[in-house]
Amino acid sequence: MTDKPAVHAAVAVLVRDDGQVLLAQRPEGKPWAGWWEFPGGKIEQGESVLQALKREIEEELGTGIVEAYPWITRRFAYPERTVQLHFYQVRRWIGEPHGREGQALSWQFPSSVNVGPLLPANEPLLRMLSLPAIYAITQLEELGEPVFLARLQRALQAGLKLIQVREKHLNEEALQAFSAKVIALARPYGAQVLLNGSPELASMVNADGVHLSSQALMALRQKPEGLIVGASCHDAHELARAAELELNFVVFSPVLPTLSHPDAKPLGWHGLGEAIAGYALPVYALGGLQRQHLQEAWRQGAHGIALLRGAWNEAG
């Protein structure tokens, strides 16, 4: 018996400025009636994903999509069929969404959804959507500790929520001491801190997660439990391994020329888009970027941008 081909569907994540996303309850008469999901539907013959998305959202919600960005693609096997879900983040639209098929709608913060049950294919998406658009990488060696910690404080006050402690020049003892200071500053703001190093050291310093080098990623046998896990990727092989391990996200680089890796050949924006098209995990673009590059990263399918100098120059 051969497996049936997957049904391809376009799915919209409507995102308000405050970070809330729109969920819809499947109406009576449809499979999985009463379950909650992101709105969307089957891609018809001859349609692009974006064309299908616009048609489905107008039919279901009476809403016209103005600004939508490719995000991630996930495959999920339900008992009755396998679906290939092409998710777009929709950030501007015309017309207040309303249930044209009699379905209930609810705006929810991804980190604290209070409606249910959710369709199984949609549950991992909420964890992904809880990741912020900016991922900041520490710059202790270049700035020095007093200046860096002052800029970190200001960035946290301005809303920074995700930080990677990456200081390869420090020995383990000094790295633990510095990480403790970053974590102590971040916690009151609800910001999460990942340590670039081993999972064991990340747990030891009470970090929220670990960021793996590409070499550590390829040597990893299974995702560490109890930690947010990100990884640096530079090619299709590394991207595939991160997806196989179901990591929380990846960082893909270099996109533009960068001072920290002057000899690395940049991908360019088109190269980034090609490399991550159809990818299953959130991707942060890295390499020579500033905050004003965020929208271009979205256009290419990235979840957000990772910043080194760009995170702290504007914070201080």
C-alpha positions as CSV (number, residue, x, y, z in Angstrom):
1,M,0.0,0.0,0.0
2,T,1.5,3.3,-1.0
3,D,1.2,6.5,0.9
4,K,-1.2,9.1,-0.6
5,P,0.5,12.3,-1.7
6,A,0.3,15.2,0.8
7,V,-2.4,17.8,0.5
8,H,-0.8,21.2,0.3
9,A,-2.5,24.0,2.2
10,A,-1.8,27.8,2.6
11,V,-2.1,28.9,6.2
12,A,-2.2,32.5,7.6
13,V,-0.7,33.7,10.9
14,L,-2.3,37.1,11.2
15,V,-0.1,39.1,13.6
16,R,-1.3,42.2,15.4
17,D,1.2,44.9,16.4
18,D,0.9,43.7,20.0
19,G,2.0,40.2,19.0
20,Q,-1.5,38.6,19.2
21,V,-2.3,36.0,16.5
22,L,-5.7,35.0,15.2
23,L,-7.0,31.5,15.8
24,A,-10.2,30.1,14.3
25,Q,-12.5,27.3,15.5
26,R,-13.4,24.7,12.9
27,P,-17.2,24.8,12.3
28,E,-19.7,22.0,12.6
29,G,-19.8,19.7,9.6
30,K,-16.1,19.8,8.9
31,P,-13.5,17.2,10.1
32,W,-12.2,18.0,13.5
33,A,-15.1,20.4,14.2
34,G,-14.6,22.4,17.4
35,W,-10.8,22.3,17.2
36,W,-8.8,25.5,16.9
37,E,-6.3,26.3,14.1
38,F,-4.7,29.0,12.1
39,P,-7.0,30.0,9.2
40,G,-6.3,28.8,5.6
41,G,-7.1,26.1,3.2
42,K,-6.1,23.8,0.3
43,I,-4.0,25.2,-2.6
44,E,-5.9,24.6,-5.8
45,Q,-4.5,23.4,-9.1
46,G,-2.5,26.3,-10.7
47,E,-2.5,28.5,-7.6
48,S,0.7,29.8,-5.9
49,V,0.8,29.6,-2.2
50,L,0.2,33.3,-1.9
51,Q,-2.7,33.3,-4.3
52,A,-4.4,30.5,-2.3
53,L,-3.7,32.3,0.9
54,K,-5.4,35.5,-0.3
55,R,-8.4,33.6,-1.6
56,E,-8.9,31.5,1.5
57,I,-8.6,34.4,3.9
58,E,-11.1,36.5,1.9
59,E,-13.5,33.5,1.8
60,E,-13.1,32.6,5.5
61,L,-12.6,36.0,7.1
62,G,-13.7,38.6,4.7
63,T,-10.2,40.1,5.0
64,G,-7.9,41.3,2.2
65,I,-4.2,40.5,2.7
66,V,-1.9,43.5,2.1
67,E,1.4,42.4,3.5
68,A,2.3,38.7,3.9
69,Y,5.7,36.9,4.3
70,P,6.6,33.3,3.8
71,W,7.5,31.8,7.2
72,I,7.8,28.0,7.7
73,T,6.6,24.8,6.0
74,R,5.5,21.8,8.1
75,R,4.3,18.3,7.2
76,F,1.9,16.5,9.5
77,A,0.2,13.1,9.2
78,Y,-3.4,13.0,10.4
79,P,-5.2,9.7,10.4
80,E,-7.2,10.6,7.4
81,R,-4.5,12.4,5.4
82,T,-1.0,14.0,5.3
83,V,-0.9,17.7,5.0
84,Q,2.0,20.0,3.8
85,L,1.3,23.3,5.5
86,H,2.8,26.5,4.0
87,F,2.6,29.2,6.7
88,Y,2.8,32.9,6.0
89,Q,3.0,35.7,8.5
90,V,0.4,38.3,7.6
91,R,1.2,41.7,9.1
92,R,-1.2,44.0,7.3
93,W,-4.7,43.5,6.0
94,I,-7.9,45.3,5.0
95,G,-11.1,44.6,6.8
96,E,-11.6,43.3,10.4
97,P,-11.6,39.5,10.3
98,H,-14.9,37.8,11.0
99,G,-16.2,34.3,10.7
100,R,-17.9,34.1,7.3
101,E,-18.4,30.3,7.7
102,G,-19.9,30.7,11.2
103,Q,-16.6,29.8,12.9
104,A,-15.5,31.5,16.2
105,L,-12.4,33.6,16.1
106,S,-10.1,34.6,18.9
107,W,-7.0,36.8,19.2
108,Q,-4.4,35.1,21.4
109,F,-0.8,35.7,22.6
110,P,1.2,32.7,21.4
111,S,2.8,32.1,24.8
112,S,-0.6,32.0,26.7
113,V,-3.3,30.6,24.5
114,N,-6.5,30.0,26.4
115,V,-8.7,28.4,23.8
116,G,-8.7,24.7,22.8
117,P,-8.3,22.1,21.8
118,L,-5.8,23.0,19.1
119,L,-5.3,20.9,16.0
120,P,-2.1,18.9,16.6
121,A,-0.3,20.4,13.6
122,N,-0.7,23.9,15.0
123,E,0.7,23.4,18.6
124,P,4.4,23.6,17.7
125,L,3.7,26.9,15.8
126,L,2.7,28.7,19.0
127,R,6.1,27.9,20.5
128,M,7.8,29.2,17.4
129,L,5.7,32.4,17.3
130,S,6.7,33.1,20.9
131,L,10.3,33.7,19.6
132,P,10.9,37.4,19.1
133,A,12.1,38.9,15.8
134,I,15.4,40.2,17.2
135,Y,18.1,37.8,18.6
136,A,21.0,39.8,20.1
137,I,24.5,38.4,20.5
138,T,26.8,39.8,23.3
139,Q,29.7,42.0,22.4
140,L,31.8,42.0,25.6
141,E,35.2,41.6,24.1
142,E,34.9,44.7,21.9
143,L,32.9,47.0,24.3
144,G,34.2,46.0,27.7
145,E,32.0,44.9,30.6
146,P,30.8,48.3,32.0
147,V,29.8,49.6,28.6
148,F,28.3,46.4,27.4
149,L,26.2,45.9,30.5
150,A,24.9,49.4,30.4
151,R,23.9,48.9,26.7
152,L,22.3,45.6,27.6
153,Q,20.2,47.3,30.3
154,R,19.0,50.0,27.8
155,A,18.2,47.3,25.2
156,L,16.2,45.4,27.7
157,Q,14.3,48.5,28.7
158,A,13.5,49.0,25.0
159,G,12.0,45.5,24.7
160,L,14.9,43.1,23.9
161,K,13.7,39.5,24.7
162,L,16.3,37.0,23.4
163,I,20.0,37.1,24.0
164,Q,22.9,34.8,23.1
165,V,26.0,35.0,25.3
166,R,28.8,34.3,22.9
167,E,32.3,35.1,24.2
168,K,34.8,32.7,22.9
169,H,37.7,34.6,24.5
170,L,36.6,33.8,28.0
171,N,37.6,30.7,30.0
172,E,34.9,28.6,31.6
173,E,35.0,30.3,34.9
174,A,34.9,33.8,33.4
175,L,32.1,32.8,31.0
176,Q,30.0,31.5,34.0
177,A,30.6,34.8,35.9
178,F,29.6,37.0,32.8
179,S,26.6,34.8,32.0
180,A,25.3,35.2,35.5
181,K,25.4,39.0,35.2
182,V,23.6,38.9,31.8
183,I,20.9,36.5,33.2
184,A,20.5,38.6,36.3
185,L,19.8,41.7,34.2
186,A,17.5,39.9,31.7
187,R,15.2,38.0,34.1
188,P,13.3,41.0,35.5
189,Y,12.3,41.9,31.8
190,G,11.2,38.4,30.9
191,A,14.1,38.1,28.4
192,Q,15.6,34.7,27.7
193,V,19.3,34.0,27.6
194,L,21.0,31.3,25.6
195,L,24.7,30.3,26.2
196,N,26.9,29.6,23.2
197,G,28.6,26.5,24.5
198,S,27.7,23.1,25.9
199,P,24.2,22.1,27.1
200,E,25.8,21.1,30.4
201,L,27.3,24.6,30.9
202,A,24.1,26.3,29.9
203,S,22.2,24.3,32.6
204,M,25.0,25.0,35.1
205,V,24.6,28.8,34.8
206,N,20.8,28.5,34.8
207,A,20.4,29.8,31.2
208,D,17.2,29.4,29.4
209,G,18.9,27.6,26.5
210,V,22.0,26.7,24.6
211,H,23.2,27.9,21.2
212,L,25.2,25.3,19.3
213,S,28.0,25.9,16.8
214,S,27.6,24.1,13.5
215,Q,30.2,21.6,14.6
216,A,28.3,20.9,17.8
217,L,25.1,20.6,15.9
218,M,26.4,18.0,13.6
219,A,27.8,16.0,16.5
220,L,24.5,16.2,18.5
221,R,22.5,12.9,18.8
222,Q,19.3,14.3,20.3
223,K,17.9,17.6,21.4
224,P,18.8,18.4,25.1
225,E,15.7,18.4,27.3
226,G,14.6,21.4,29.3
227,L,16.4,23.9,27.2
228,I,15.7,26.2,24.3
229,V,18.1,25.0,21.6
230,G,19.3,27.1,18.7
231,A,22.1,26.4,16.3
232,S,24.3,28.1,13.7
233,C,23.9,26.8,10.2
234,H,25.8,27.7,6.9
235,D,24.5,25.1,4.4
236,A,21.7,22.7,3.5
237,H,23.3,19.8,5.3
238,E,23.3,21.6,8.7
239,L,19.8,23.0,8.1
240,A,18.6,19.4,7.5
241,R,20.2,18.2,10.7
242,A,18.7,20.9,12.8
243,A,15.2,20.1,11.4
244,E,15.7,16.4,12.0
245,L,16.5,17.1,15.7
246,E,13.5,19.5,16.0
247,L,15.6,22.3,17.4
248,N,13.8,25.5,18.4
249,F,15.4,27.7,15.7
250,V,18.5,28.2,13.6
251,V,20.7,31.1,12.7
252,F,21.8,31.2,9.0
253,S,24.8,33.2,7.9
254,P,26.4,35.2,6.5
255,V,23.8,37.2,4.6
256,L,25.8,40.4,4.0
257,P,29.5,41.2,4.4
258,T,30.5,41.2,8.0
259,L,33.4,42.5,10.1
260,S,33.6,39.4,12.3
261,H,34.0,37.0,9.3
262,P,35.6,39.2,6.5
263,D,36.7,36.2,4.4
264,A,33.2,34.5,4.4
265,K,31.3,34.8,1.1
266,P,28.0,36.4,1.8
267,L,24.8,34.7,0.6
268,G,23.0,37.9,-0.3
269,W,19.2,38.3,0.3
270,H,18.3,36.1,-2.7
271,G,20.7,33.4,-1.6
272,L,19.1,33.4,1.9
273,G,15.6,33.1,0.5
274,E,16.6,30.2,-1.7
275,A,18.5,28.4,1.1
276,I,15.6,28.5,3.6
277,A,12.6,28.1,1.2
278,G,10.2,25.5,2.5
279,Y,12.2,25.1,5.8
280,A,10.5,23.7,8.9
281,L,12.1,25.7,11.7
282,P,12.3,29.5,12.4
283,V,15.4,31.1,10.9
284,Y,17.3,34.1,12.1
285,A,19.3,35.8,9.4
286,L,22.8,36.9,10.5
287,G,25.7,38.7,9.0
288,G,26.2,42.5,8.6
289,L,22.6,43.3,9.5
290,Q,21.0,46.2,11.2
291,R,17.5,46.6,12.6
292,Q,16.3,48.2,9.4
293,H,16.9,44.9,7.6
294,L,14.2,43.0,9.5
295,Q,11.5,43.5,6.8
296,E,13.8,42.3,4.1
297,A,14.6,39.2,6.2
298,W,10.8,38.5,6.5
299,R,10.4,38.8,2.7
300,Q,13.0,36.0,2.3
301,G,11.2,33.7,4.7
302,A,13.2,34.4,7.9
303,H,11.6,34.6,11.3
304,G,13.8,37.5,12.3
305,I,17.4,38.8,12.4
306,A,20.3,38.1,14.7
307,L,22.5,41.1,15.6
308,L,25.9,41.6,17.0
309,R,27.1,45.2,16.7
310,G,23.6,46.2,15.4
311,A,22.1,45.2,18.7
312,W,24.2,47.4,20.9
313,N,25.1,50.4,18.7
314,E,21.5,51.5,18.7
315,A,21.0,50.6,22.3
316,G,23.6,53.0,23.4
